[in-house]
Amino acid sequence: MTQVVLRPGDIVHVGPEASVQFSGDRALNLRIIRVDPRITYDGWMWIDGYVLGPAGNALQRRRIFVRRDGLRPERV
């Protein structure tokens, strides 16, 4: 399976597949501003980004620890 390379500017949906903390109404769309290059647990990563509102506006800056395979790219 080929892994998608995440880059600043990409938008991803973060739900329970990425981490249980994003289950239900805690799921969010995130515009990536930085992918931390440091090695973590296998398949997990730190990313910085902006939580996006329904209109696509940035609401809050967050740093999250998620499973790479659980992130779902969003089309802009």
Summary of the structure (lengths in Angstrom):
residues: 76
radius of gyration: 11.6
end to end distance: 24.0
largest distance: 34.3
contacts: 181
relative contact order: 0.31
helix: 12%
strand: 45%
